[in-house]
């Protein structure tokens, strides 16, 4: 029993330490804040990835989540708010959220940019009442220059997803099970 108690205390300390730098005020960002944070996040991504810069030139729109916070201890969750840019102009605001269960402990923050490459992907985002990743348009997650598909291994896809700017201690940056919904600002 003492061994299990020590493991739980240690896990709790790791979780608490992870939340420290991630803690933020529980409030929604304004449109102006999301616009500025979204542009700054995309600038950081383009500085890190020439592939993202190339996709940006051809994308119909880019949905960027400047800060997604993920935390968990057995049961976890992640969430954040983002802005949709068309031709460099903000045209809508969205939130992303997901829950998970399993062997996990810790917390982290990261950014995500979704490059919507065609009209059908953009239309699906706008018309769906919450887009559950894994249904609808096909998504390829581009991580450190290597493309990994959630639906196929072919390269011509509807959406390319770039995770970047990870901070904190937690494994895994998946979009699986995430739901993206429109919000008003």
Secondary structure, 3 states (H helix, E strand, C coil): CHHHHHHHHHHHHHHHHHHHHHCCCCCCCCHHHHHHHHHHHHHHHHHHCHHHHHHHHHCCEEEEEEEEEEEEEEEEEEEEEEEEEECCEEEEEEEEEEEEEEEEEEEEEEEEEEEECCHHHHHHHHHCCCEECCCCCCEEEEECCEEEECCCCCCCCCEEEEEEEEEEECCCCCCCCCEEEEECC
